[in-house]
């Protein structure tokens, strides 16, 4: 599994850098639920797993709203086992991930915080998915 990395572009100075890496599990889950597909459809972008792109400032508010909606089902119980297929082996056997809902909520909330900071700074966000 591959983690995702995010960087507020107006903070590239090493001393002021605001960045975040979310777990491979949460990164894969966001792709599994087609979160980035929703962003692509809404903004005519091309965010793709294992690729990099820039989330422009005008997209941040809607992205935060979609992130909040994506975790809403987990807010009452952080101990739910979330299981999903994230790929296949060379022998075409399915690969599954099992992660606690609380871990997903924690990562997504950190991403929301970073995006809200970027919004306050009127900055774009570099995304390495």
C-alpha atoms as one frame of an Amber mdcrd trajectory, in Angstrom:
protein
   0.000   0.000   0.000   1.121   3.443  -0.900   0.730   6.459   1.441  -0.336
   9.846   0.068   1.636  13.046   0.588   0.264  16.603   0.654   2.138  19.939
   0.766   0.781  23.483   0.983   2.601  25.133  -1.897   3.033  28.544  -0.282
   4.940  26.812   2.532   7.817  25.231   0.599  10.428  27.028   2.729  11.868
  24.262   4.955  11.207  26.197   8.160   7.592  26.966   7.259   6.737  23.762
   5.416   3.233  22.452   6.085   2.939  18.893   4.868   1.134  15.676   5.658
   1.510  12.011   4.832  -1.551   9.822   5.333  -1.354   6.065   5.706  -1.411
   3.675   2.795  -4.620   2.202   4.183  -6.453   5.533   4.154  -4.977   6.442
   0.779  -6.198   3.150  -0.697  -9.601   3.572   0.973 -10.067   7.037  -0.576
  -9.402   5.479  -3.972 -11.658   2.513  -3.192 -14.630   4.762  -2.406 -13.829
   6.738  -5.581 -13.234   9.963  -3.667 -10.759  11.274  -6.246 -13.118  10.283
  -9.067 -15.704  12.616  -7.511 -13.152  15.436  -7.427 -12.235  14.728 -11.053
 -15.846  14.764 -12.154 -16.657  17.954 -10.273 -13.591  19.929 -11.395 -12.613
  18.181 -14.654  -9.246  17.239 -13.154  -7.218  14.049 -13.478  -6.278  12.997
  -9.954  -5.187   9.354 -10.050  -3.741   6.879  -7.582   0.082   6.692  -7.683
   0.182  10.043  -9.505   0.739  13.646  -8.462  -1.327  16.734  -9.131  -2.200
  20.102  -7.636  -5.428  20.815  -5.784  -6.108  24.427  -6.658  -7.363  26.833
  -4.036 -10.847  27.199  -5.507 -11.354  23.419  -5.121 -10.546  23.231  -1.414
 -13.962  24.026   0.074 -15.754  21.354  -1.945 -12.932  18.866  -1.322 -13.237
  19.385   2.447 -17.012  18.915   2.261 -16.582  15.655   0.315 -13.965  14.431
   2.801 -16.285  15.152   5.720 -19.118  13.302   3.984 -16.842  10.331   3.274
 -16.182   9.711   6.978 -19.618  10.641   8.332 -20.697   6.992   8.656 -17.741
   6.313  10.991 -18.204   9.204  13.425 -20.375   7.227  15.844 -18.045   4.235
  16.089 -14.274   4.430  15.638 -13.879   0.679  16.141 -15.572  -0.579  12.960
 -13.505  -2.986  10.858 -13.385  -1.574   7.332 -12.452  -4.201   4.751 -12.018
  -3.503   1.059 -10.195  -4.826  -1.994  -7.270  -2.671  -3.040  -5.612  -4.771
  -5.716  -4.590  -8.159  -7.005  -1.502 -10.371  -6.867   0.402 -11.516  -9.949
  -1.732 -14.671  -9.767  -4.900 -12.561  -9.935  -5.788 -13.193  -6.301  -7.557
 -10.316  -4.595  -5.701  -8.251  -2.002  -7.759  -6.935   0.889  -7.119  -4.267
   3.476  -8.593  -4.353   6.964  -8.390  -1.090   8.897 -10.245   0.410  11.853
 -12.634   3.236  11.026 -10.928   5.412  13.650  -7.637   5.272  11.741  -9.403
   6.458   8.585 -11.201   9.245  10.476  -7.936  10.410  12.082  -6.100  10.575
   8.739  -8.976  12.288   6.929  -9.344  14.847   9.731  -5.626  15.655   9.460
  -6.056  16.125   5.721  -9.056  18.390   6.310  -6.954  20.488   8.745  -4.180
  20.848   6.174  -6.647  21.837   3.443  -8.301  24.394   5.718  -4.882  25.933
   6.463  -4.182  26.098   2.729  -7.529  27.800   2.208  -6.719  30.416   4.858
  -3.368  30.986   3.132  -5.036  31.177  -0.320  -2.675  28.444  -1.420  -2.807
  25.428  -3.696  -1.923  21.970  -2.362   0.493  19.556  -4.012  -0.912  16.012
  -3.852   1.107  12.849  -4.387  -1.466  10.086  -4.361
